[in-house]
Amino acid sequence: MVTMVSGKPMTAIERRRAAGDRGRFRTGAAAPAVRLTRRGRVVAAGVSALAIGALSITLATAAQAAHAGQAAPGRYVAKVEVRPGQSLWSLAESYDPGTDPRLVIQQIQQLNAMAGDQVQPGEVLWVPRG
């Protein structure tokens, strides 16, 4: 059941034309909430770009700080010449005995841009010292 607010029957409700509108009837629908001019769109885009830039710089700084926090303070590297019979495992154990050798081997590979885990006698490597 439909109840009319005006109290008039449906046929008696008057339609009013808005001033200056040709053939359009005024309804209760609201106009769009925000209409941006060209300058407003440029400002909105600029503010969005600045916000995204600031967020990316913040995240990059936080990631870099977290990565830097993993290294123990006072960590040094030594330049080592590989002798016959030595492997990455033996180098890791002898130059950083208090740390898991697998982690030290990964650090050696990163420091020296090594693709594999094989070393040759006479090869010079950077090795982290504990």
Backbone as CSV, one residue per row, in Angstrom:
resi,resn,N_x,N_y,N_z,CA_x,CA_y,CA_z,C_x,C_y,C_z
1,MET,0.843,-1.177,0.000,0.000,0.000,0.000,0.882,1.232,0.000
2,VAL,0.537,2.214,-0.816,1.307,3.436,-0.968,0.549,4.569,-0.320
3,THR,1.243,5.324,0.495,0.620,6.470,1.139,1.237,7.727,0.573
4,MET,0.448,8.686,0.205,0.918,9.948,-0.345,1.162,10.931,0.793
5,VAL,2.247,11.651,0.703,2.589,12.618,1.731,1.718,13.863,1.600
6,SER,1.398,14.232,0.379,0.668,15.478,0.182,-0.797,15.356,0.553
7,GLY,-1.283,14.148,0.585,-2.688,13.970,0.907,-3.600,14.128,-0.301
8,LYS,-3.085,14.523,-1.459,-3.883,14.685,-2.664,-3.874,13.368,-3.429
9,PRO,-4.903,13.117,-4.180,-4.876,11.928,-5.015,-3.799,12.063,-6.088
10,MET,-3.356,10.942,-6.650,-2.258,10.916,-7.596,-2.525,11.803,-8.812
11,THR,-3.718,11.884,-9.272,-4.019,12.688,-10.456,-3.982,14.170,-10.153
12,ALA,-4.076,14.533,-8.885,-4.127,15.950,-8.538,-2.755,16.540,-8.237
13,ILE,-1.691,15.685,-8.181,-0.351,16.217,-7.885,0.122,17.017,-9.079
14,GLU,0.581,18.212,-8.818,1.025,19.107,-9.873,2.497,18.878,-10.172
15,ARG,2.759,18.949,-11.431,4.165,18.882,-11.843,4.601,20.302,-12.120
16,ARG,5.700,20.693,-11.491,6.208,22.041,-11.700,7.457,21.957,-12.554
17,ARG,7.561,22.877,-13.451,8.753,22.957,-14.279,9.760,23.875,-13.583
18,ALA,11.034,23.451,-13.622,12.079,24.286,-13.048,12.279,25.497,-13.940
19,ALA,12.618,26.595,-13.329,12.812,27.828,-14.087,13.981,27.657,-15.042
20,GLY,13.779,27.952,-16.297,14.837,27.881,-17.290,15.028,26.513,-17.912
21,ASP,14.363,25.492,-17.406,14.491,24.152,-17.980,13.408,23.954,-19.019
22,ARG,13.764,23.552,-20.185,12.802,23.297,-21.242,12.385,21.840,-21.208
23,GLY,11.173,21.607,-20.932,10.631,20.262,-20.987,11.088,19.342,-19.876
24,ARG,11.820,19.832,-18.909,12.275,18.986,-17.809,11.463,19.296,-16.567
25,PHE,11.212,18.283,-15.815,10.477,18.450,-14.580,11.452,18.395,-13.421
26,ARG,11.201,19.177,-12.427,12.044,19.187,-11.236,11.666,17.980,-10.389
27,THR,12.652,17.230,-10.009,12.410,16.076,-9.142,13.171,16.277,-7.851
28,GLY,12.989,15.388,-6.920,13.663,15.488,-5.626,15.084,14.953,-5.669
29,ALA,15.551,14.487,-6.835,16.903,13.941,-6.921,17.925,15.062,-6.743
30,ALA,18.936,14.774,-5.964,19.968,15.769,-5.693,20.963,15.813,-6.839
31,ALA,21.586,16.951,-7.006,22.634,17.117,-8.000,23.856,16.339,-7.541
32,PRO,24.777,16.032,-8.450,25.997,15.337,-8.026,26.680,16.093,-6.889
33,ALA,27.234,15.338,-5.947,27.814,15.938,-4.743,29.020,16.816,-5.064
34,VAL,29.902,16.346,-5.969,31.123,17.089,-6.256,31.299,17.180,-7.766
35,ARG,31.525,18.382,-8.236,31.861,18.582,-9.641,33.204,19.283,-9.666
36,LEU,34.184,18.628,-10.265,35.530,19.193,-10.286,35.792,19.911,-11.598
37,THR,36.428,21.024,-11.486,36.883,21.743,-12.673,38.189,21.106,-13.135
38,ARG,38.713,21.583,-14.232,39.977,21.056,-14.729,41.073,21.270,-13.694
39,ARG,41.113,22.451,-13.107,42.118,22.738,-12.087,41.924,21.834,-10.869
40,GLY,40.683,21.584,-10.497,40.412,20.698,-9.366,40.886,19.274,-9.629
41,ARG,40.699,18.799,-10.866,41.176,17.453,-11.209,42.702,17.394,-11.176
42,VAL,43.352,18.462,-11.638,44.820,18.498,-11.615,45.317,18.493,-10.174
43,VAL,44.675,19.276,-9.324,45.069,19.318,-7.913,44.843,17.955,-7.255
44,ALA,43.708,17.326,-7.530,43.418,16.009,-6.947,44.446,14.977,-7.418
45,ALA,44.796,15.018,-8.703,45.803,14.085,-9.214,47.161,14.356,-8.581
46,GLY,47.522,15.622,-8.418,48.798,15.965,-7.797,48.881,15.514,-6.348
47,VAL,47.808,15.734,-5.614,47.786,15.303,-4.211,47.877,13.783,-4.127
48,SER,47.184,13.082,-5.015,47.261,11.617,-5.032,48.675,11.149,-5.338
49,ALA,49.323,11.783,-6.319,50.691,11.398,-6.666,51.648,11.658,-5.506
50,LEU,51.485,12.773,-4.827,52.340,13.059,-3.665,52.114,12.047,-2.550
51,ALA,50.863,11.689,-2.316,50.569,10.708,-1.267,51.173,9.349,-1.606
52,ILE,51.068,8.927,-2.862,51.646,7.644,-3.268,53.166,7.698,-3.166
53,GLY,53.767,8.798,-3.576,55.220,8.948,-3.467,55.692,8.901,-2.026
54,ALA,54.983,9.610,-1.154,55.366,9.610,0.264,55.225,8.215,0.872
55,LEU,54.168,7.504,0.500,53.969,6.151,1.008,55.072,5.218,0.518
56,SER,55.450,5.323,-0.752,56.495,4.442,-1.267,57.847,4.749,-0.625
57,ILE,58.141,6.016,-0.391,59.399,6.366,0.278,59.401,5.839,1.711
58,THR,58.275,5.953,2.386,58.173,5.448,3.756,58.375,3.944,3.797
59,LEU,57.731,3.217,2.879,57.878,1.767,2.855,59.296,1.352,2.485
60,ALA,59.914,2.053,1.542,61.290,1.725,1.163,62.252,1.978,2.320
61,THR,62.048,3.063,3.033,62.903,3.368,4.178,62.735,2.324,5.279
62,ALA,61.485,1.926,5.523,61.237,0.912,6.545,61.851,-0.426,6.155
63,ALA,61.747,-0.789,4.879,62.333,-2.052,4.426,63.850,-2.016,4.533
64,GLN,64.444,-0.883,4.194,65.894,-0.761,4.278,66.346,-0.802,5.737
65,ALA,65.598,-0.164,6.623,65.953,-0.179,8.041,65.825,-1.588,8.613
66,ALA,64.788,-2.315,8.171,64.614,-3.686,8.659,65.745,-4.575,8.156
67,HIS,66.154,-4.366,6.910,67.246,-5.170,6.360,68.563,-4.838,7.044
68,ALA,68.792,-3.575,7.332,70.029,-3.170,7.990,70.062,-3.660,9.427
69,GLY,68.906,-3.822,10.048,68.853,-4.284,11.429,69.233,-5.743,11.582
70,GLN,69.221,-6.509,10.480,69.550,-7.923,10.561,71.046,-8.153,10.761
71,ALA,71.857,-7.265,10.236,73.298,-7.432,10.376,73.717,-7.033,11.791
72,ALA,74.562,-7.841,12.346,75.039,-7.548,13.693,76.018,-6.380,13.636
73,PRO,75.959,-5.486,14.625,76.901,-4.376,14.616,78.330,-4.883,14.763
74,GLY,79.244,-4.257,14.072,80.638,-4.646,14.183,81.024,-5.786,13.260
75,ARG,80.153,-6.166,12.317,80.481,-7.235,11.380,81.484,-6.704,10.363
76,TYR,82.496,-7.488,10.123,83.525,-7.113,9.172,83.685,-8.229,8.159
77,VAL,84.323,-7.903,7.070,84.645,-8.927,6.084,86.158,-8.990,5.936
78,ALA,86.618,-10.177,5.565,88.048,-10.380,5.356,88.256,-10.914,3.947
79,LYS,89.358,-10.519,3.349,89.730,-11.021,2.033,90.568,-12.277,2.250
80,VAL,90.093,-13.395,1.708,90.714,-14.689,1.989,91.068,-15.373,0.676
81,GLU,92.254,-15.971,0.638,92.633,-16.797,-0.513,92.351,-18.250,-0.162
82,VAL,91.622,-18.918,-1.035,91.230,-20.308,-0.789,92.456,-21.201,-0.974
83,ARG,92.680,-22.063,0.032,93.789,-23.014,-0.028,93.277,-24.367,-0.504
84,PRO,94.174,-25.244,-0.947,93.728,-26.574,-1.384,93.033,-27.313,-0.248
85,GLY,91.910,-27.933,-0.567,91.155,-28.710,0.417,90.087,-27.907,1.148
86,GLN,90.060,-26.604,0.978,89.046,-25.800,1.659,87.768,-25.743,0.818
87,SER,86.658,-25.637,1.543,85.344,-25.485,0.898,84.660,-24.278,1.533
88,LEU,83.523,-23.922,0.990,82.767,-22.815,1.588,82.379,-23.147,3.022
89,TRP,82.070,-24.416,3.275,81.677,-24.832,4.621,82.833,-24.630,5.600
90,SER,84.028,-25.067,5.216,85.170,-24.919,6.136,85.535,-23.438,6.318
91,LEU,85.415,-22.635,5.262,85.653,-21.199,5.413,84.635,-20.571,6.357
92,ALA,83.368,-20.960,6.218,82.320,-20.409,7.070,82.544,-20.779,8.527
93,GLU,82.950,-22.017,8.772,83.191,-22.452,10.150,84.409,-21.770,10.761
94,SER,85.440,-21.559,9.976,86.655,-20.998,10.560,86.598,-19.484,10.729
95,TYR,85.905,-18.760,9.851,85.894,-17.298,9.940,84.707,-16.732,10.718
96,ASP,83.670,-17.523,10.930,82.528,-17.060,11.739,81.983,-18.250,12.524
97,PRO,82.726,-18.698,13.554,82.366,-19.939,14.244,81.067,-19.866,15.055
98,GLY,80.627,-18.695,15.448,79.434,-18.601,16.297,78.123,-18.561,15.526
99,THR,78.175,-18.667,14.222,76.981,-18.528,13.399,76.749,-19.813,12.613
100,ASP,75.510,-20.042,12.236,75.158,-21.204,11.421,75.937,-21.124,10.101
101,PRO,76.715,-22.145,9.770,77.531,-22.100,8.551,76.707,-21.904,7.269
102,ARG,75.471,-22.389,7.259,74.633,-22.210,6.060,74.361,-20.735,5.796
103,LEU,74.131,-19.962,6.862,73.908,-18.526,6.695,75.172,-17.809,6.246
104,VAL,76.305,-18.246,6.783,77.574,-17.624,6.407,77.894,-17.944,4.946
105,ILE,77.603,-19.169,4.506,77.823,-19.539,3.104,76.968,-18.671,2.191
106,GLN,75.726,-18.425,2.573,74.863,-17.538,1.778,75.460,-16.128,1.705
107,GLN,75.999,-15.650,2.821,76.616,-14.316,2.834,77.862,-14.285,1.957
108,ILE,78.656,-15.354,1.987,79.848,-15.421,1.142,79.442,-15.391,-0.327
109,GLN,78.410,-16.153,-0.662,77.947,-16.185,-2.049,77.420,-14.815,-2.490
110,GLN,76.742,-14.113,-1.596,76.236,-12.780,-1.938,77.368,-11.767,-2.062
111,LEU,78.320,-11.810,-1.142,79.433,-10.868,-1.168,80.277,-11.011,-2.430
112,ASN,80.400,-12.254,-2.925,81.268,-12.520,-4.063,80.514,-12.765,-5.356
113,ALA,79.199,-12.586,-5.341,78.346,-12.788,-6.527,78.597,-14.159,-7.142
114,MET,78.550,-15.170,-6.300,78.805,-16.529,-6.758,77.500,-17.184,-7.194
115,ALA,77.558,-17.916,-8.288,76.379,-18.628,-8.776,76.260,-19.999,-8.112
116,GLY,77.378,-20.632,-7.831,77.357,-21.970,-7.234,78.061,-21.981,-5.891
117,ASP,78.395,-23.215,-5.456,79.043,-23.343,-4.159,80.447,-23.940,-4.275
118,GLN,81.001,-23.987,-5.464,82.336,-24.546,-5.675,83.381,-23.431,-5.643
119,VAL,84.505,-23.721,-4.973,85.624,-22.783,-4.935,86.875,-23.498,-5.433
120,GLN,87.787,-22.747,-5.981,89.040,-23.293,-6.511,90.202,-22.775,-5.666
121,PRO,91.234,-23.601,-5.465,92.418,-23.117,-4.740,93.017,-21.906,-5.445
122,GLY,93.388,-20.889,-4.663,93.953,-19.663,-5.203,92.904,-18.582,-5.438
123,GLU,91.644,-18.952,-5.372,90.557,-17.975,-5.561,90.503,-17.046,-4.346
124,VAL,90.268,-15.774,-4.585,90.195,-14.801,-3.501,88.728,-14.457,-3.250
125,LEU,88.303,-14.592,-1.999,86.906,-14.365,-1.621,86.819,-13.379,-0.468
126,TRP,85.707,-12.657,-0.427,85.366,-11.851,0.746,84.532,-12.730,1.678
127,VAL,84.965,-12.830,2.935,84.309,-13.720,3.900,83.950,-12.885,5.143
128,PRO,82.690,-13.014,5.637,82.330,-12.267,6.864,83.069,-12.821,8.074
129,ARG,83.485,-11.915,8.944,84.186,-12.312,10.164,83.261,-12.127,11.344
130,GLY,83.298,-13.056,12.262,82.430,-12.994,13.434,83.098,-12.442,14.644
